[in-house]
């Protein structure tokens, strides 16, 4: 691979002096002046399925293709395997009630390298109660998520509320089609206003005033035509419109009310055409059957619009007032129809300023009065039609497509996330962030933003890492290094509980311990820090202390069972052996730990899962790293080989389709043979870099250098959200990448992971390979 020289990275400087990279010639393109066209996955029901969501999803696809052909759209259709349909050249189908099919589809989408996923949400289209299967599905999606919420309930059930709460935490952008929905999301669901975009339902762009032409086509010349269209069901309020017909027909005997649309398929499945037949009996009983016409079909959009053009007044007598979106209403307004509607949410917003008449719900008298007033006054009816048509120009499909393109652009991460130049390796991170989180006791655990959070006190894990950093940090005055090294070492020493034979981990801010024994993993990490201090400590007396404490505690920790604790202890013991090859206790620790990991691998590995365990947790690369370093220390080529193979396997799991580092997310823990992309944490990037360094020492293979560099670039925007986590000047690092972007806190673990990653990558770049004596010397090359 080619590596960066400073000349190829204009703009990276340290103070007033330009910084030169020890890497030479890498190709990492700068941010382009023009963004490349977007590529998205579009998920929802789709034509020829007969429902509003299918129509809307299909129209998104068609209108983007027509008005923004530069955007590539992969359609993934929610399908009913009990009644499958042919969808044409779509990217894939998802069985709406099969959890495994959602998992498969998520993997397919992630591997396609799309810039964003645009998901249509309605409670009834996903599997599970209230469509709960959508939640684990979105958890598996790595690209930024755009949600179109077709329903936002002001009084949801507890399950409906939990589903929507979960979805909005995963979304980079949320599209709603009414201001009321936006306000509900902000006030009732605490959604940040910055991620909500109101885009009104799209509508056709047709000329105004062609009623007579289309009436003639349909044989309706000379009639005053009222119309309602859409899937029929009790929620449409059609009985009130039919009950108004006697009063309307008495004044206007040439009136005809056309009800266009098939009964809802779910309703037909439950009770056949009972609802329509009930309406027909009502019309007969009222003596207005001759004034009522039915077109019991689900019409294609073109024919539907032709029929709509033939009407004078469009009715939506819906009794439910929470409906935030009505595609039929949008169409009628855009075609310049006079409107009479109950004041549901969408009608109130779309029919303001005289574009229609709002009437009280459930009142046939109100419907009759409003319709008669419009039929009595042709001039006012024409004026209302003109106002509606003018209002509809704001929602026509070209405008909708432009707004959709902007929505996609706002959601996707910056183009340069796959090639943003990271600072050259010689640009050493400052240490002010480390010391800002530290006091005479040690390093505090957590922060609120960039401010230390004393409520959570200290932990052994972070102080062990901090001591390791002090052993490596460049440019630190001797007195400053000594001050902080001894603070962190003192914490480790005080953490040892000789009576229990374990290190404590968590300490309150008042220096009282929260426990008598810390986790095995924290104990293993303390051993690692002691071994690394013996190997790399700048003060001989500090190194001697580290070896003494290492030897003191090692016998008590020999029986640990946590794989990561054992790996950490092995890494510490390997560090001791690099300085003292004949150290018997360290050798025994490496021998027993290596045998343990090999047994674990023998039980856990299978053809499609090349790993030690059935689950992926945190710090995953430490297991193969420990096996590789143990193999080098003891001359075990089989350990080196299996360590390289398993490390390569986990590396491939942690790379996106575009080649960016994508660490195993913390939400993956405890999920057998599966993993999720979020939350992504700096600890994983550090582990990837340091494990790759161990593999590169053995093999000299370019793959390991490439992977380490990819993990390093993750800190600087080459990640799934294009967010920069690290700051060279202060040495600060944010706590990770979430579905919505960066986690703004800057805790000790994250700061130290960034700092230690820098020194590992420097060593990787400067060192020659530690070539194994056996046939595996070229593994990974």
Secondary structure, DSSP 8 states (H G I E B T S, - for coil): -----GGGSTT-EETTEE---SS---------SS----EEEEEE--TTS-SHHHHHHHHHHHHHHHH-TTSEEEEEEEE-GGG-----S-SEEEETT-HHHHHHHHHHHHHTT-SEEEEEE-TTTSSSGGGTHHHHHHHT--SEEEEEES---SS--HHHHHHHHHHHHH-SEEEESSHHHHHHHHHHS---GGGEEE----B----S--HHHHHHHTT-TT-EEEEEES-B-GGG-HHHHHHHHHHHHHH-TTEEEEEES-B-HHHHHHHTTHHHHHHHHHHHHHT-GGGEEEE-S---HHHHHHHHHT-SEEEE--S-S-----HHHHHHHHTT-EEEEE--HHHHHHSTTTTSEEE-TT-HHHHHHHHHHHHH-HHHHHHHHHHHHHHHTTTBHHHHHHHHHHHHHHHS--GGGGT-----TTS---SHHHHHTB-SS-BEEEEETTEEEEEEEEEHHHHHHHHHHHHH-SS--HHHHHHHHHHHHHHHHHHEETTTTEE--EE-TTS-BS-SS--HHHHHHHHHHHHHHHHH-SSHHHHHHHHHHHHHHHHHHTT---HHHHHHHHHHHHHHHHH-TT-HHHHHHHHHHHHHHHHHHHHH-BTTB-SSSSS--SSTHHHHHHHHHHHHHHT-HHHHHHHHHHHHHHHHHTB-TTS-B----GGGTT-TT-----SB-HHHHHHHHHHHHHHHHHH--HHHHHHHHHHHHHTBT-STT--B-EETTTTEE-SEEETTEEE----HHHHHHHHHHHHHHHHHHH------SSGGGGTT-
